[in-house]
Amino acid sequence: MRVLVIGSGGREHALLEALSRDDSVTELHAAPGNPGTAVIATNHPVDQTSGDAVADLAEKLAVDLVVIGPEVPLVLGVADAVRARGISAFGPSAAAAQIEGSKAFAKDVMAAAGVRTADSEVVDSPADIDAALDRFGPTWVIKDDGLAAGKGVVVTADRAEARAHAAELLEAGRPALFESFLDGPEVSLFCLVDGTTVVPLLPAQDHKRVGDGDSGPNTGGMGAYSPLPWLLPGAVDEIVETVVKPVAAELVRRGVPFSGLLYAGLAMGADGPAVVEFNCRFGDPETQAVLGLLESPLGAALAATADGTLADLPPLRWRDGAAITVVLAAENYPGTPRKGDLITGADEPGVYHAGTAVDAGGRLVSAGGRVLNVVGVGDDLAAARTDAYAKLERIKLAGSHFRTDIGHQAL
């Protein structure tokens, strides 16, 4: 099987590495890829947001499967364009990808499916901000109603901060979604979905805020770990039965069946799981940890999902133990990150490139905010943490920073 992975980040690097362990995968391509993916796949330039460009490349390479990593190409219909050429694509249609592309759409689907989620209200006029602030709080949750790469959310007990974020969104011409605050620890559950067939992966937990102790602004994710030793037995089955399957069935009922990876972000409160958000693709950086424990062939699982034969897939196999991802970020991230700084020590297993480039002198340099994802695997979470942080100590990037407490609270 020849596979083309669309995307350029750490998630795509991890997908390619896992695909390389599948004996049925004979050829790997990445577009546009990054310096890390170039070691295990052939990189190709492409406009990943253009369905025609991606489909043209897939035809030229004669691939059997296209795996679309990021959410923007999915929301723009790249999977539709690939399938229109008769090529299998792992990723939902543009219509089904609205489960992430529009939070208002996701809320409507959940309401129809009877799935618990936060109360919400879309505000599209500055004149309505103060009245909405009165109805929500004392912890305010203000979200960008569209795609924001994980950084369009403010959760705060400071009314002025909440108001400022809502005003900033509206000034940019983007509606603000006000939500009630959901208590309880958060869980990320990835599920392979083929219509009404749902196969869960291992649960994970992301760490969104930039600093230790969940301090500072939200980011695209500073680290994750899997599985979750504190999660009660049966919780994954409960999430699948009460959240994912009802939403998948509602999308089928609407004539927009989901095919690909449906990611449920949940708060595990006293009344059971409640949905914080849905994403239409593998999450980043949880994917890096989850795939670090996968023993089943990934290519076969993605192909079965894309081809509509997920119900026939053998049960997924996982190695015992735990895995964590720690993000090494550039100086000033999540503000305007410094770029072009030399990176050394990144050439060992378990280090995935997220924001890197090769300069004119052939040196590996930083090229984004989240520069590297460092994955540790061990017989338990403590051992996985030791593995990841030992690797981080061997990597050098001027001004870089990372959280030192990924997975620590679970211990």
ZIBELRA-V808295 format. One record per backbone hydrogen bond with DSSP energy under -1.0 kcal/mol. CO is the residue of the C=O (numbers start at 1). NH is the residue of the N-H. E is the energy in kcal/mol with one decimal. If there is no record, write none. Layout:
# ZIBELRA-V808295
CO_NH_E, CO_NH_E
This chain:
# ZIBELRA-V808295
1_26_-1.8, 1_27_-1.2, 2_64_-2.6, 2_65_-1.6, 3_29_-2.3, 4_67_-3.0, 5_31_-2.3, 6_69_-2.3, 7_33_-1.9, 9_13_-2.0, 10_14_-2.5, 11_15_-2.4, 12_16_-2.5, 13_17_-2.2, 14_18_-2.4, 15_19_-2.5, 16_20_-2.0, 18_21_-1.0, 19_22_-1.7, 22_25_-1.8, 27_3_-2.6, 28_42_-1.9, 29_5_-2.8, 30_44_-2.0, 31_7_-2.3, 34_38_-1.7, 36_39_-1.3, 37_40_-1.2, 37_41_-2.0, 42_30_-2.5, 46_48_-1.1, 47_50_-2.0, 50_54_-2.3, 51_55_-2.6, 52_56_-2.7, 53_57_-2.0, 54_58_-2.5, 55_59_-2.4, 56_60_-2.5, 57_61_-2.4, 58_63_-1.8, 65_4_-2.5, 66_90_-3.3, 67_6_-3.1, 71_75_-2.7, 72_76_-1.9, 73_78_-2.7, 74_77_-1.4, 77_81_-1.8, 78_82_-2.1, 79_83_-2.4, 80_84_-2.0, 82_85_-1.2, 82_87_-1.5, 83_86_-2.0, 88_66_-2.1, 90_68_-2.0, 93_97_-2.4, 96_99_-1.7, 97_100_-2.1, 97_101_-2.3, 98_102_-2.2, 102_106_-2.2, 103_107_-2.4, 104_108_-2.0, 105_109_-2.4, 106_110_-2.6, 107_111_-2.4, 108_112_-2.1, 109_113_-2.0, 110_115_-2.5, 116_275_-2.8, 119_180_-2.3, 121_178_-3.0, 123_176_-2.6, 125_128_-2.0, 126_129_-1.3, 128_132_-1.9, 129_133_-2.5, 130_134_-1.8, 131_135_-1.3, 132_136_-1.3, 140_156_-2.4, 141_179_-2.4, 142_154_-2.4, 143_177_-3.2, 145_103_-2.1, 148_151_-2.3, 152_144_-1.1, 154_142_-2.6, 156_140_-3.2, 158_162_-2.2, 159_163_-2.7, 160_164_-2.3, 161_165_-2.0, 162_166_-2.2, 163_167_-2.6, 164_168_-2.2, 165_169_-2.2, 166_170_-2.3, 167_171_-2.4, 168_172_-1.3, 169_174_-2.6, 170_173_-1.7, 175_145_-1.8, 176_123_-3.3, 177_143_-2.7, 178_121_-2.0, 185_268_-3.0, 187_266_-2.9, 188_204_-2.4, 189_264_-2.6, 190_201_-3.0, 191_262_-2.7, 192_199_-2.7, 193_260_-2.4, 194_197_-1.9, 197_194_-2.3, 199_192_-2.8, 204_188_-3.3, 205_225_-1.3, 207_222_-3.2, 208_219_-1.5, 211_215_-1.2, 215_211_-2.9, 217_210_-1.9, 222_327_-2.2, 223_207_-2.0, 224_325_-3.2, 225_205_-1.8, 226_323_-2.9, 228_231_-1.6, 232_235_-2.0, 234_238_-2.1, 235_239_-2.4, 236_240_-2.6, 237_241_-2.5, 238_242_-2.7, 239_243_-2.0, 239_244_-1.8, 240_245_-2.9, 243_247_-1.7, 244_248_-2.8, 245_249_-2.6, 246_250_-2.0, 247_251_-2.2, 248_252_-1.9, 249_253_-2.4, 250_254_-1.7, 251_256_-2.7, 252_255_-1.6, 258_195_-2.6, 260_193_-2.8, 262_191_-1.9, 263_279_-2.5, 264_189_-2.5, 265_276_-3.3, 265_277_-1.7, 266_187_-2.4, 267_269_-1.3, 267_274_-1.8, 269_272_-1.8, 272_269_-1.2, 274_267_-2.9, 277_265_-3.0, 279_263_-2.6, 283_287_-1.8, 286_290_-2.6, 287_291_-2.9, 290_293_-1.7, 293_319_-2.8, 297_301_-1.3, 298_302_-2.6, 299_303_-2.6, 300_304_-2.2, 301_305_-1.8, 302_306_-2.4, 303_307_-2.4, 304_309_-2.5, 309_312_-1.7, 310_313_-1.8, 317_295_-2.6, 317_296_-1.4, 322_378_-2.3, 323_226_-2.4, 324_376_-2.4, 325_224_-1.9, 326_374_-3.0, 328_371_-1.8, 328_372_-1.7, 329_401_-2.1, 330_333_-2.0, 331_338_-2.1, 332_335_-2.7, 341_366_-2.1, 344_396_-2.5, 348_351_-1.3, 350_375_-3.5, 352_373_-2.9, 355_367_-3.0, 357_365_-3.0, 359_362_-2.5, 363_359_-2.6, 364_343_-2.5, 365_357_-2.2, 366_340_-3.0, 369_330_-3.0, 371_354_-2.7, 371_355_-2.4, 372_328_-2.9, 373_352_-3.3, 374_326_-2.4, 376_324_-2.4, 378_322_-2.4, 380_384_-2.3, 381_385_-2.5, 382_386_-2.1, 383_387_-2.2, 384_388_-2.4, 385_389_-2.7, 386_390_-1.7, 387_391_-1.7, 388_392_-2.1, 389_393_-1.6, 391_394_-1.1, 392_395_-1.4, 396_344_-1.9, 397_400_-2.1, 401_329_-2.9, 405_408_-1.5, 408_411_-1.5
